[in-house]
Amino acid sequence: MSLPSSLKRRIISLSQSDTDHKDVRPEEEYDRQKRILKTRYQALSGLEKCLVLSLTAAVILVVIQFFWIAALQYEVALLKEEVHTQQTRLTQLEQASQKHNNLLYSTYESMEDLNKKWHDLHFRVLENTWKLGN
């Protein structure tokens, strides 16, 4: 696996290298630092290697958790937006429902009024018919 030259230069610039030679190629300096790290790791005892690996695993776990939390926060933001949209729709539906209920009530009252007038008219017709019949 090979790293791009620009990334190697960046790693070298961030490291505390004891060579300040401008004529050293970045690939050579990168390989030199890589060899130094390998020899230092191989020189560690078993417990020290275990601690290094545990620390590395803990750092990787923290990075993974960071990205997982960021993804969950993004999902929460999307869900909040969806909830707001649903609440707006629900409010609009409740208003429409209230308007229809008012219209139905008004129609019911009008029908009751017409029904009452019809019965009054029917009673008068019967009353007049009875008066004419006598």
mmCIF file of the C-alpha atoms, coordinates in Angstrom:
data_MODEL
# 
_entry.id   MODEL 
# 
loop_
_atom_site.group_PDB 
_atom_site.id 
_atom_site.type_symbol 
_atom_site.label_atom_id 
_atom_site.label_alt_id 
_atom_site.label_comp_id 
_atom_site.label_asym_id 
_atom_site.label_entity_id 
_atom_site.label_seq_id 
_atom_site.pdbx_PDB_ins_code 
_atom_site.Cartn_x 
_atom_site.Cartn_y 
_atom_site.Cartn_z 
_atom_site.occupancy 
_atom_site.B_iso_or_equiv 
_atom_site.pdbx_formal_charge 
_atom_site.auth_seq_id 
_atom_site.auth_comp_id 
_atom_site.auth_asym_id 
_atom_site.auth_atom_id 
_atom_site.pdbx_PDB_model_num 
ATOM 1   C CA . MET A 1 1   ? 0.000    0.000  0.000  1.00 0.00 ? 1   MET A CA 1 
ATOM 2   C CA . SER A 1 2   ? 1.549    3.261  -1.139 1.00 0.00 ? 2   SER A CA 1 
ATOM 3   C CA . LEU A 1 3   ? 0.723    6.717  0.133  1.00 0.00 ? 3   LEU A CA 1 
ATOM 4   C CA . PRO A 1 4   ? 0.644    9.728  -2.189 1.00 0.00 ? 4   PRO A CA 1 
ATOM 5   C CA . SER A 1 5   ? 3.704    11.953 -2.095 1.00 0.00 ? 5   SER A CA 1 
ATOM 6   C CA . SER A 1 6   ? 1.732    14.961 -0.821 1.00 0.00 ? 6   SER A CA 1 
ATOM 7   C CA . LEU A 1 7   ? 0.464    12.927 2.149  1.00 0.00 ? 7   LEU A CA 1 
ATOM 8   C CA . LYS A 1 8   ? 3.992    11.716 2.892  1.00 0.00 ? 8   LYS A CA 1 
ATOM 9   C CA . ARG A 1 9   ? 5.249    15.324 2.866  1.00 0.00 ? 9   ARG A CA 1 
ATOM 10  C CA . ARG A 1 10  ? 2.444    16.301 5.252  1.00 0.00 ? 10  ARG A CA 1 
ATOM 11  C CA . ILE A 1 11  ? 3.294    13.440 7.653  1.00 0.00 ? 11  ILE A CA 1 
ATOM 12  C CA . ILE A 1 12  ? 6.937    14.448 7.605  1.00 0.00 ? 12  ILE A CA 1 
ATOM 13  C CA . SER A 1 13  ? 6.118    18.113 8.219  1.00 0.00 ? 13  SER A CA 1 
ATOM 14  C CA . LEU A 1 14  ? 3.969    17.171 11.238 1.00 0.00 ? 14  LEU A CA 1 
ATOM 15  C CA . SER A 1 15  ? 6.575    14.814 12.704 1.00 0.00 ? 15  SER A CA 1 
ATOM 16  C CA . GLN A 1 16  ? 9.432    15.885 14.894 1.00 0.00 ? 16  GLN A CA 1 
ATOM 17  C CA . SER A 1 17  ? 12.148   14.874 12.506 1.00 0.00 ? 17  SER A CA 1 
ATOM 18  C CA . ASP A 1 18  ? 15.756   15.415 13.503 1.00 0.00 ? 18  ASP A CA 1 
ATOM 19  C CA . THR A 1 19  ? 16.778   15.996 9.879  1.00 0.00 ? 19  THR A CA 1 
ATOM 20  C CA . ASP A 1 20  ? 16.356   19.479 8.573  1.00 0.00 ? 20  ASP A CA 1 
ATOM 21  C CA . HIS A 1 21  ? 17.938   18.755 5.232  1.00 0.00 ? 21  HIS A CA 1 
ATOM 22  C CA . LYS A 1 22  ? 16.014   20.207 2.354  1.00 0.00 ? 22  LYS A CA 1 
ATOM 23  C CA . ASP A 1 23  ? 17.741   17.898 -0.126 1.00 0.00 ? 23  ASP A CA 1 
ATOM 24  C CA . VAL A 1 24  ? 16.202   14.708 1.375  1.00 0.00 ? 24  VAL A CA 1 
ATOM 25  C CA . ARG A 1 25  ? 13.352   13.344 -0.715 1.00 0.00 ? 25  ARG A CA 1 
ATOM 26  C CA . PRO A 1 26  ? 10.025   13.000 1.116  1.00 0.00 ? 26  PRO A CA 1 
ATOM 27  C CA . GLU A 1 27  ? 9.757    9.311  0.210  1.00 0.00 ? 27  GLU A CA 1 
ATOM 28  C CA . GLU A 1 28  ? 13.152   8.570  1.759  1.00 0.00 ? 28  GLU A CA 1 
ATOM 29  C CA . GLU A 1 29  ? 12.350   10.511 4.930  1.00 0.00 ? 29  GLU A CA 1 
ATOM 30  C CA . TYR A 1 30  ? 8.962    8.814  5.192  1.00 0.00 ? 30  TYR A CA 1 
ATOM 31  C CA . ASP A 1 31  ? 10.564   5.363  4.792  1.00 0.00 ? 31  ASP A CA 1 
ATOM 32  C CA . ARG A 1 32  ? 13.225   6.260  7.382  1.00 0.00 ? 32  ARG A CA 1 
ATOM 33  C CA . GLN A 1 33  ? 10.585   7.323  9.910  1.00 0.00 ? 33  GLN A CA 1 
ATOM 34  C CA . LYS A 1 34  ? 8.556    4.199  9.145  1.00 0.00 ? 34  LYS A CA 1 
ATOM 35  C CA . ARG A 1 35  ? 11.601   1.986  9.806  1.00 0.00 ? 35  ARG A CA 1 
ATOM 36  C CA . ILE A 1 36  ? 12.291   3.818  13.077 1.00 0.00 ? 36  ILE A CA 1 
ATOM 37  C CA . LEU A 1 37  ? 8.707    3.213  14.244 1.00 0.00 ? 37  LEU A CA 1 
ATOM 38  C CA . LYS A 1 38  ? 8.916    -0.487 13.322 1.00 0.00 ? 38  LYS A CA 1 
ATOM 39  C CA . THR A 1 39  ? 12.170   -0.985 15.202 1.00 0.00 ? 39  THR A CA 1 
ATOM 40  C CA . ARG A 1 40  ? 10.802   0.870  18.255 1.00 0.00 ? 40  ARG A CA 1 
ATOM 41  C CA . TYR A 1 41  ? 7.664    -1.291 18.217 1.00 0.00 ? 41  TYR A CA 1 
ATOM 42  C CA . GLN A 1 42  ? 9.714    -4.492 17.863 1.00 0.00 ? 42  GLN A CA 1 
ATOM 43  C CA . ALA A 1 43  ? 11.904   -3.428 20.780 1.00 0.00 ? 43  ALA A CA 1 
ATOM 44  C CA . LEU A 1 44  ? 8.917    -3.179 23.126 1.00 0.00 ? 44  LEU A CA 1 
ATOM 45  C CA . SER A 1 45  ? 8.175    -5.963 25.569 1.00 0.00 ? 45  SER A CA 1 
ATOM 46  C CA . GLY A 1 46  ? 4.982    -8.032 25.375 1.00 0.00 ? 46  GLY A CA 1 
ATOM 47  C CA . LEU A 1 47  ? 3.115    -5.945 27.971 1.00 0.00 ? 47  LEU A CA 1 
ATOM 48  C CA . GLU A 1 48  ? 4.163    -2.686 26.318 1.00 0.00 ? 48  GLU A CA 1 
ATOM 49  C CA . LYS A 1 49  ? 3.015    -4.004 22.916 1.00 0.00 ? 49  LYS A CA 1 
ATOM 50  C CA . CYS A 1 50  ? -0.292   -4.988 24.486 1.00 0.00 ? 50  CYS A CA 1 
ATOM 51  C CA . LEU A 1 51  ? -0.671   -1.474 25.918 1.00 0.00 ? 51  LEU A CA 1 
ATOM 52  C CA . VAL A 1 52  ? 0.165    0.123  22.555 1.00 0.00 ? 52  VAL A CA 1 
ATOM 53  C CA . LEU A 1 53  ? -2.332   -2.101 20.758 1.00 0.00 ? 53  LEU A CA 1 
ATOM 54  C CA . SER A 1 54  ? -4.968   -1.431 23.443 1.00 0.00 ? 54  SER A CA 1 
ATOM 55  C CA . LEU A 1 55  ? -4.431   2.311  23.141 1.00 0.00 ? 55  LEU A CA 1 
ATOM 56  C CA . THR A 1 56  ? -4.617   2.084  19.356 1.00 0.00 ? 56  THR A CA 1 
ATOM 57  C CA . ALA A 1 57  ? -7.852   0.081  19.592 1.00 0.00 ? 57  ALA A CA 1 
ATOM 58  C CA . ALA A 1 58  ? -9.279   2.615  22.065 1.00 0.00 ? 58  ALA A CA 1 
ATOM 59  C CA . VAL A 1 59  ? -8.432   5.508  19.722 1.00 0.00 ? 59  VAL A CA 1 
ATOM 60  C CA . ILE A 1 60  ? -10.002  3.693  16.780 1.00 0.00 ? 60  ILE A CA 1 
ATOM 61  C CA . LEU A 1 61  ? -13.092  2.979  18.899 1.00 0.00 ? 61  LEU A CA 1 
ATOM 62  C CA . VAL A 1 62  ? -13.365  6.644  19.897 1.00 0.00 ? 62  VAL A CA 1 
ATOM 63  C CA . VAL A 1 63  ? -13.085  7.737  16.264 1.00 0.00 ? 63  VAL A CA 1 
ATOM 64  C CA . ILE A 1 64  ? -15.751  5.228  15.210 1.00 0.00 ? 64  ILE A CA 1 
ATOM 65  C CA . GLN A 1 65  ? -18.018  6.385  18.042 1.00 0.00 ? 65  GLN A CA 1 
ATOM 66  C CA . PHE A 1 66  ? -17.488  10.004 17.017 1.00 0.00 ? 66  PHE A CA 1 
ATOM 67  C CA . PHE A 1 67  ? -18.639  9.280  13.472 1.00 0.00 ? 67  PHE A CA 1 
ATOM 68  C CA . TRP A 1 68  ? -21.528  7.136  14.758 1.00 0.00 ? 68  TRP A CA 1 
ATOM 69  C CA . ILE A 1 69  ? -22.686  9.950  17.058 1.00 0.00 ? 69  ILE A CA 1 
ATOM 70  C CA . ALA A 1 70  ? -22.391  12.455 14.211 1.00 0.00 ? 70  ALA A CA 1 
ATOM 71  C CA . ALA A 1 71  ? -24.505  10.182 11.983 1.00 0.00 ? 71  ALA A CA 1 
ATOM 72  C CA . LEU A 1 72  ? -27.102  9.773  14.739 1.00 0.00 ? 72  LEU A CA 1 
ATOM 73  C CA . GLN A 1 73  ? -27.256  13.535 15.294 1.00 0.00 ? 73  GLN A CA 1 
ATOM 74  C CA . TYR A 1 74  ? -27.843  13.992 11.566 1.00 0.00 ? 74  TYR A CA 1 
ATOM 75  C CA . GLU A 1 75  ? -30.674  11.445 11.708 1.00 0.00 ? 75  GLU A CA 1 
ATOM 76  C CA . VAL A 1 76  ? -32.162  13.209 14.748 1.00 0.00 ? 76  VAL A CA 1 
ATOM 77  C CA . ALA A 1 77  ? -32.077  16.513 12.861 1.00 0.00 ? 77  ALA A CA 1 
ATOM 78  C CA . LEU A 1 78  ? -33.859  14.888 9.905  1.00 0.00 ? 78  LEU A CA 1 
ATOM 79  C CA . LEU A 1 79  ? -36.459  13.381 12.229 1.00 0.00 ? 79  LEU A CA 1 
ATOM 80  C CA . LYS A 1 80  ? -37.048  16.746 13.940 1.00 0.00 ? 80  LYS A CA 1 
ATOM 81  C CA . GLU A 1 81  ? -37.660  18.314 10.544 1.00 0.00 ? 81  GLU A CA 1 
ATOM 82  C CA . GLU A 1 82  ? -40.067  15.500 9.644  1.00 0.00 ? 82  GLU A CA 1 
ATOM 83  C CA . VAL A 1 83  ? -41.904  15.903 12.976 1.00 0.00 ? 83  VAL A CA 1 
ATOM 84  C CA . HIS A 1 84  ? -42.267  19.627 12.342 1.00 0.00 ? 84  HIS A CA 1 
ATOM 85  C CA . THR A 1 85  ? -43.692  18.922 8.875  1.00 0.00 ? 85  THR A CA 1 
ATOM 86  C CA . GLN A 1 86  ? -46.101  16.325 10.279 1.00 0.00 ? 86  GLN A CA 1 
ATOM 87  C CA . GLN A 1 87  ? -47.226  18.712 13.038 1.00 0.00 ? 87  GLN A CA 1 
ATOM 88  C CA . THR A 1 88  ? -47.925  21.392 10.432 1.00 0.00 ? 88  THR A CA 1 
ATOM 89  C CA . ARG A 1 89  ? -49.946  18.936 8.363  1.00 0.00 ? 89  ARG A CA 1 
ATOM 90  C CA . LEU A 1 90  ? -51.839  17.759 11.436 1.00 0.00 ? 90  LEU A CA 1 
ATOM 91  C CA . THR A 1 91  ? -52.701  21.341 12.375 1.00 0.00 ? 91  THR A CA 1 
ATOM 92  C CA . GLN A 1 92  ? -53.949  22.008 8.860  1.00 0.00 ? 92  GLN A CA 1 
ATOM 93  C CA . LEU A 1 93  ? -56.064  18.845 8.940  1.00 0.00 ? 93  LEU A CA 1 
ATOM 94  C CA . GLU A 1 94  ? -57.504  19.786 12.327 1.00 0.00 ? 94  GLU A CA 1 
ATOM 95  C CA . GLN A 1 95  ? -58.445  23.221 10.986 1.00 0.00 ? 95  GLN A CA 1 
ATOM 96  C CA . ALA A 1 96  ? -60.057  21.676 7.905  1.00 0.00 ? 96  ALA A CA 1 
ATOM 97  C CA . SER A 1 97  ? -61.898  19.184 10.110 1.00 0.00 ? 97  SER A CA 1 
ATOM 98  C CA . GLN A 1 98  ? -63.172  21.990 12.349 1.00 0.00 ? 98  GLN A CA 1 
ATOM 99  C CA . LYS A 1 99  ? -64.344  23.920 9.296  1.00 0.00 ? 99  LYS A CA 1 
ATOM 100 C CA . HIS A 1 100 ? -66.214  20.868 7.983  1.00 0.00 ? 100 HIS A CA 1 
ATOM 101 C CA . ASN A 1 101 ? -67.742  20.201 11.395 1.00 0.00 ? 101 ASN A CA 1 
ATOM 102 C CA . ASN A 1 102 ? -68.976  23.799 11.559 1.00 0.00 ? 102 ASN A CA 1 
ATOM 103 C CA . LEU A 1 103 ? -70.436  23.450 8.069  1.00 0.00 ? 103 LEU A CA 1 
ATOM 104 C CA . LEU A 1 104 ? -72.156  20.181 9.010  1.00 0.00 ? 104 LEU A CA 1 
ATOM 105 C CA . TYR A 1 105 ? -73.571  21.743 12.180 1.00 0.00 ? 105 TYR A CA 1 
ATOM 106 C CA . SER A 1 106 ? -74.824  24.721 10.214 1.00 0.00 ? 106 SER A CA 1 
ATOM 107 C CA . THR A 1 107 ? -76.441  22.392 7.671  1.00 0.00 ? 107 THR A CA 1 
ATOM 108 C CA . TYR A 1 108 ? -78.008  20.345 10.466 1.00 0.00 ? 108 TYR A CA 1 
ATOM 109 C CA . GLU A 1 109 ? -79.452  23.481 12.079 1.00 0.00 ? 109 GLU A CA 1 
ATOM 110 C CA . SER A 1 110 ? -80.798  24.644 8.708  1.00 0.00 ? 110 SER A CA 1 
ATOM 111 C CA . MET A 1 111 ? -82.404  21.242 8.115  1.00 0.00 ? 111 MET A CA 1 
ATOM 112 C CA . GLU A 1 112 ? -83.959  21.290 11.598 1.00 0.00 ? 112 GLU A CA 1 
ATOM 113 C CA . ASP A 1 113 ? -85.306  24.781 10.981 1.00 0.00 ? 113 ASP A CA 1 
ATOM 114 C CA . LEU A 1 114 ? -86.768  23.720 7.615  1.00 0.00 ? 114 LEU A CA 1 
ATOM 115 C CA . ASN A 1 115 ? -88.248  20.611 9.208  1.00 0.00 ? 115 ASN A CA 1 
ATOM 116 C CA . LYS A 1 116 ? -89.863  22.698 11.953 1.00 0.00 ? 116 LYS A CA 1 
ATOM 117 C CA . LYS A 1 117 ? -91.269  25.135 9.387  1.00 0.00 ? 117 LYS A CA 1 
ATOM 118 C CA . TRP A 1 118 ? -92.575  22.208 7.335  1.00 0.00 ? 118 TRP A CA 1 
ATOM 119 C CA . HIS A 1 119 ? -94.374  20.753 10.326 1.00 0.00 ? 119 HIS A CA 1 
ATOM 120 C CA . ASP A 1 120 ? -95.819  24.172 11.220 1.00 0.00 ? 120 ASP A CA 1 
ATOM 121 C CA . LEU A 1 121 ? -96.986  24.601 7.635  1.00 0.00 ? 121 LEU A CA 1 
ATOM 122 C CA . HIS A 1 122 ? -98.411  21.086 7.538  1.00 0.00 ? 122 HIS A CA 1 
ATOM 123 C CA . PHE A 1 123 ? -100.235 21.725 10.831 1.00 0.00 ? 123 PHE A CA 1 
ATOM 124 C CA . ARG A 1 124 ? -101.739 24.957 9.460  1.00 0.00 ? 124 ARG A CA 1 
ATOM 125 C CA . VAL A 1 125 ? -102.889 23.177 6.300  1.00 0.00 ? 125 VAL A CA 1 
ATOM 126 C CA . LEU A 1 126 ? -104.546 20.493 8.399  1.00 0.00 ? 126 LEU A CA 1 
ATOM 127 C CA . GLU A 1 127 ? -106.060 23.114 10.684 1.00 0.00 ? 127 GLU A CA 1 
ATOM 128 C CA . ASN A 1 128 ? -107.437 25.078 7.710  1.00 0.00 ? 128 ASN A CA 1 
ATOM 129 C CA . THR A 1 129 ? -108.744 21.887 6.116  1.00 0.00 ? 129 THR A CA 1 
ATOM 130 C CA . TRP A 1 130 ? -110.518 20.997 9.371  1.00 0.00 ? 130 TRP A CA 1 
ATOM 131 C CA . LYS A 1 131 ? -112.012 24.499 9.611  1.00 0.00 ? 131 LYS A CA 1 
ATOM 132 C CA . LEU A 1 132 ? -113.262 24.295 6.026  1.00 0.00 ? 132 LEU A CA 1 
ATOM 133 C CA . GLY A 1 133 ? -114.702 20.872 6.615  1.00 0.00 ? 133 GLY A CA 1 
ATOM 134 C CA . ASN A 1 134 ? -116.825 21.995 9.537  1.00 0.00 ? 134 ASN A CA 1 
# 
